Amino acid sequence: MENADLQVLSRLTEWIGSGEKCWLCTVVKTWGSSPRPVGSLLCCNEAGQLAGSLSGGCIEDDLMEKLQQGALATDKPTVHIYGATAEEAERFNLPCGGQLHITIEPFIDKTNLDAMRHIVTRLNNRECVERRVDIANGDMIVEDRERFRNLEFIGNFQNTDAAGTTFLVHTYGPRYQLFLIGGSQVSMYLAEFAQKLDYQVLVCDPRENIIEQWPVEGTQLVSEMPDDAVRKYVDNFSAVIALTHDPRIDDMGLMEALKTDAFFVGAMGSTRTSAKRRERLLMLDLTEEEIARLHAPVGLPIGSKTPAEIAISILAELTAVRTEMKKDAAEPTPLKTATA
C-alpha cells in the first residue's frame, strides 16, 4: 500500500503526463476543529476523478463542482476558505467553528512533469523533498531535503496576487513504518489497525509456516531472522515491536533495533517478563542507555486483555510518542532505507 501523499502525487503525475487538466489541493491552515490536518492532499481532474481527501467527504463534491465550472483556479493557484461563516460550516457539515484554508493549483500542461516525477521517485525511495510554490503565478521549485519539515504558508491568505510574496512550502517525506517481529494474533490486529493510520507495515518472522498463513493484506512479509531484517529495513521513521513471546526471536531483533535510530522500540509482555528481558539484553552487550530506550511492557495501560485491545493500546502509545515529537519540533531525520 502506498502512503497517502504518494498515492495522490502519483495519480497527479499520471494525469499531467497524459495531458489531462488537473488540480492539486492542499490544506494549508485550519481554524478550530477540522476533519483533516494541515498538509492533507487531494488531486482531481476534469473528469471528476479524485485521489486523497481534504475533509473526509465534507467539501469534496462542492470543490469538484466549482473546479469543473471554472469558478476556481483556472490558470493559476488560489486560496479558498471553507467554513468562513457559520452557515457555510453547517452546510458542509464541518465541526463547530471549523475552517479549512486550501490552496488549489491547476496543472494545464506538462511544464512541471519532470519535477513531479522527481517528487514521486524520492517518496518511493523513502526520502524527503520540498516543493515551493509561488501562489501568485504557480511557479514551482523542487529541492531535495534531508529531513521533514512542517508545511509553511508564507504571506497573506487574503492577498495572493503579488508575485514573490505568498508561498506554499511543503515538504513530503517517508511514511512511518511499523516493523513487527512475529506473526502473532496481536500482530494481525496491529497490522490491520496501523494501516488505517497510514503506517507502512512490515512483518518479520523466521518461521515460514507463520508467514505463509499471514492473513492481513497490504503488509510486507519477511521470513528471515529479525536481527538481519532490522539492519536492512529499519530507519528512523520506524517503530519496532517484538510480539512473539519467544526470546530466541524477540531478543535478536531487539538487540539490533535498540542500536538503530528507530524512533520507538517496544516489546509485549508482563512487567515481570519485561524485567527478565532487560536482564538478557544487558548480557548481549547492550548498554544501559540503549536498553533504557525499550518500551516494555509496550502499550498504554488501558486494561487491555484481548489481542485487539492490546493492539489499540500499542497504537495509542505510538500516537502519544509521535505527538510529543511534533511538539518538540523533532520529527526524525529520514535516512535512506537499506535494501536487501
C-alpha positions in Angstrom: 0.0 0.0 0.0 1.3 3.5 -0.9 1.2 6.2 1.7 -1.5 8.9 1.3 0.8 11.6 -0.2 2.5 9.2 -2.6 -0.9 7.9 -3.8 -2.1 11.5 -4.5 1.1 12.7 -6.1 1.5 9.6 -8.2 -2.0 10.0 -9.6 -1.5 13.7 -10.3 1.8 12.9 -12.1 0.0 10.3 -14.3 -2.7 12.9 -15.3 -0.1 15.6 -16.1 1.8 13.0 -18.2 -1.3 12.2 -20.2 -2.1 15.8 -20.8 -5.2 16.0 -18.6 -6.1 19.2 -16.9 -5.9 18.5 -13.2 -5.6 20.2 -9.8 -3.6 19.7 -6.6 -5.3 20.9 -3.4 -3.5 21.2 -0.1 -4.9 22.1 3.4 -2.6 24.9 4.5 -4.4 26.2 7.6 -7.2 25.1 9.9 -9.2 27.0 12.4 -11.0 25.4 15.3 -12.0 21.8 14.8 -11.2 20.4 11.4 -11.7 16.9 9.9 -8.2 16.7 8.3 -4.8 18.1 9.4 -2.6 20.7 7.7 -0.7 19.1 4.8 -3.6 16.9 3.7 -3.7 16.4 -0.1 -6.3 15.9 -2.8 -5.9 15.8 -6.5 -8.7 15.7 -9.2 -9.1 16.0 -12.9 -11.7 17.4 -15.2 -13.4 14.0 -15.5 -14.2 14.2 -11.8 -11.8 11.6 -10.6 -10.3 12.1 -7.2 -7.4 10.8 -5.1 -6.8 11.8 -1.4 -9.0 13.7 1.0 -9.3 17.2 2.4 -12.2 16.8 4.8 -13.3 13.2 4.8 -16.0 14.0 2.3 -17.5 17.3 3.7 -16.3 19.6 0.9 -15.0 17.5 -1.9 -18.2 17.5 -4.0 -18.6 21.3 -3.8 -14.9 21.8 -4.6 -15.1 19.5 -7.7 -18.2 21.3 -8.9 -16.5 24.7 -8.6 -13.4 23.4 -10.5 -15.4 21.9 -13.3 -17.5 25.1 -13.7 -14.3 27.2 -13.9 -15.1 29.1 -10.7 -11.7 28.4 -9.1 -8.0 28.1 -10.1 -8.5 28.1 -13.9 -4.9 29.2 -14.8 -3.1 30.0 -11.5 -3.2 28.9 -7.9 -5.7 30.3 -5.5 -6.6 30.0 -1.8 -10.1 29.1 -0.9 -11.6 29.0 2.6 -14.4 26.6 3.6 -16.3 27.4 6.8 -15.7 31.1 6.7 -19.3 31.6 8.1 -21.4 29.6 10.5 -23.9 29.0 7.7 -21.2 27.6 5.4 -19.8 25.4 8.2 -23.3 23.9 8.8 -23.8 23.5 5.0 -20.7 21.4 4.6 -21.0 19.6 7.9 -17.8 21.0 9.3 -17.2 20.7 13.0 -18.4 23.6 15.1 -16.3 26.7 14.3 -14.1 24.7 11.9 -12.4 26.2 8.9 -10.2 24.8 6.1 -7.9 27.0 4.1 -7.0 25.3 0.9 -4.5 26.1 -1.9 -5.7 24.9 -5.3 -3.1 24.6 -8.0 -4.0 24.0 -11.7 -1.8 21.8 -13.9 -2.8 22.6 -17.5 0.3 21.3 -19.4 3.4 19.2 -18.9 5.6 22.1 -17.7 6.1 20.5 -14.2 6.0 16.9 -15.2 9.7 16.2 -14.6 9.5 17.9 -11.2 6.5 15.9 -10.1 8.2 12.6 -11.3 11.2 13.5 -9.2 9.0 14.0 -6.1 7.4 10.6 -6.7 10.8 9.0 -7.1 12.0 10.5 -3.8 8.9 9.3 -1.9 9.3 5.8 -3.4 12.8 5.8 -2.0 11.7 7.0 1.4 13.5 10.3 1.0 12.3 13.9 1.6 11.7 16.5 -1.0 10.4 20.1 -0.7 8.1 21.9 -3.1 8.0 25.7 -3.1 5.1 27.3 -5.0 4.6 31.0 -5.7 0.8 31.3 -5.2 0.5 34.4 -7.5 1.7 32.6 -10.6 2.2 28.9 -9.9 6.0 28.9 -10.4 7.4 25.9 -8.6 10.8 24.9 -7.3 11.6 21.4 -6.1 14.6 20.6 -3.9 15.8 17.5 -2.1 15.8 17.7 1.7 17.5 15.6 4.3 14.7 15.9 6.9 11.0 16.5 7.2 9.7 20.0 8.0 6.2 21.1 8.7 4.2 22.9 6.0 4.6 26.7 5.8 2.3 29.2 4.1 4.3 32.4 3.8 2.3 35.6 3.1 -1.2 36.8 3.3 -4.1 34.5 2.9 -6.3 37.3 1.8 -3.9 38.8 -0.8 -2.2 36.3 -3.0 -1.9 38.4 -6.2 1.6 39.8 -5.6 4.2 37.5 -7.2 7.0 36.5 -4.9 5.3 37.4 -1.7 3.0 34.5 -1.0 4.4 31.0 -1.0 3.4 27.4 -0.1 6.4 25.5 1.2 5.6 21.8 1.6 8.0 19.0 2.4 6.9 15.5 1.6 8.6 12.7 3.5 8.5 9.0 4.0 5.7 7.3 5.7 6.1 5.9 9.2 7.0 2.2 9.2 5.8 -0.3 11.8 8.2 -3.2 11.9 6.6 -6.2 13.7 8.7 -9.1 15.0 6.4 -12.1 14.9 3.2 -13.0 13.1 1.1 -13.4 16.3 -2.6 -12.7 16.6 -1.8 -9.3 18.2 0.4 -8.6 15.2 -2.6 -9.3 12.9 -4.8 -6.7 14.6 -1.9 -4.3 14.9 -1.1 -4.5 11.2 -4.7 -4.0 10.2 -5.3 -1.1 12.5 -1.9 0.5 11.8 -2.6 0.6 8.0 -5.7 2.7 8.8 -3.3 5.2 10.5 -1.1 5.3 7.4 1.7 3.2 8.7 3.7 1.0 6.3 3.7 -2.4 8.0 6.4 -5.0 7.7 6.1 -8.3 9.5 9.2 -10.3 10.1 9.1 -13.9 11.3 11.7 -16.6 10.6 9.1 -19.3 10.9 8.0 -19.8 7.3 4.7 -21.5 8.2 3.7 -18.4 10.1 4.5 -16.2 7.1 2.6 -18.5 4.7 -0.5 -18.3 6.8 -0.4 -14.5 7.3 -4.0 -13.2 6.5 -3.6 -9.4 6.5 -3.3 -7.8 3.1 -1.2 -4.8 2.3 1.7 -5.8 4.6 5.3 -6.6 3.6 6.4 -10.0 4.8 10.0 -11.0 5.6 10.9 -14.6 6.5 14.4 -14.2 8.0 16.0 -13.6 11.3 14.8 -10.3 12.8 18.3 -9.0 13.5 19.2 -9.3 9.8 15.9 -7.8 8.8 16.3 -4.9 11.2 19.6 -4.0 9.6 18.1 -4.0 6.2 14.7 -2.3 6.7 14.7 -0.1 9.8 15.3 3.6 9.6 14.5 6.5 12.0 10.9 6.7 10.7 10.4 3.1 12.0 8.8 1.7 15.2 10.0 -1.8 16.0 7.8 -4.0 18.3 8.5 -7.6 19.4 5.5 -9.7 19.7 6.4 -13.4 19.5 6.8 -14.3 23.3 9.9 -16.3 22.1 13.1 -14.8 23.5 15.1 -16.6 20.8 13.3 -14.5 18.2 12.4 -11.3 20.0 15.7 -10.7 21.7 17.6 -10.9 18.4 15.5 -8.3 16.8 15.5 -6.0 19.9 19.3 -6.3 20.2 19.7 -4.7 16.8 16.8 -2.4 17.0 18.0 -0.7 20.2 21.2 0.2 18.3 19.4 1.9 15.5 17.8 5.3 15.1 14.3 3.8 15.2 12.0 6.4 17.0 10.3 3.7 19.0 11.3 0.2 20.2 8.8 -1.9 22.2 8.1 -5.4 23.4 5.0 -7.2 24.5 4.9 -8.9 27.9 4.2 -8.5 31.6 6.2 -6.4 33.9 8.0 -9.5 35.2 8.7 -10.7 31.6 10.0 -7.3 30.7 12.4 -7.2 33.6 13.8 -10.6 32.6 14.1 -9.4 29.0 16.2 -6.3 30.1 18.5 -8.6 32.1 19.0 -10.8 29.0 19.7 -7.8 26.8 22.3 -6.5 29.2 24.1 -9.8 28.7 24.0 -9.2 25.0 26.5 -6.3 25.3 23.9 -3.6 25.1 24.5 -0.5 27.2 22.1 0.6 29.9 21.4 3.7 27.8 20.4 1.5 24.9 18.2 -0.7 27.0 16.5 2.3 28.6 15.0 3.1 25.2 12.9 -0.1 25.3 9.2 0.4 25.9 8.2 -2.7 27.8 5.5 -3.6 28.6 4.6 -1.9 25.3 1.2 -0.1 25.1 -0.6 2.4 27.3 -2.2 0.9 30.4 -5.8 0.9 29.4 -6.7 -2.5 30.9 -6.3 -4.3 27.6 -6.8 -8.1 27.6 -7.8 -9.2 24.1 -5.4 -9.1 21.1 -7.4 -6.3 19.6 -7.3 -4.3 22.8 -3.6 -4.8 23.1 -3.1 -3.6 19.5 -5.1 -0.5 20.3 -3.0 0.2 23.4 0.2 -0.1 21.4 -1.0 2.3 18.7 -2.2 4.7 21.4 1.3 4.8 22.8 2.8 5.3 19.4 0.4 8.1 18.7 1.4 9.8 22.0 5.1 9.5 21.3 4.7 11.0 17.8 2.6 13.8 19.2 5.3 14.7 21.7 7.9 14.6 18.8 5.9 17.1 16.9 5.5 19.4 19.9 9.3 19.4 20.3 9.6 20.1 16.5 11.7 16.9 16.4 10.3 14.9 13.5 13.0 12.3 12.8 15.6 13.0 10.1 15.0 10.5 7.4 17.7 8.1 6.5 17.7 6.2 3.2 16.3 2.7 3.9 18.7 -0.1 3.1 17.5 -2.7 0.7 18.1 -6.4 0.5 
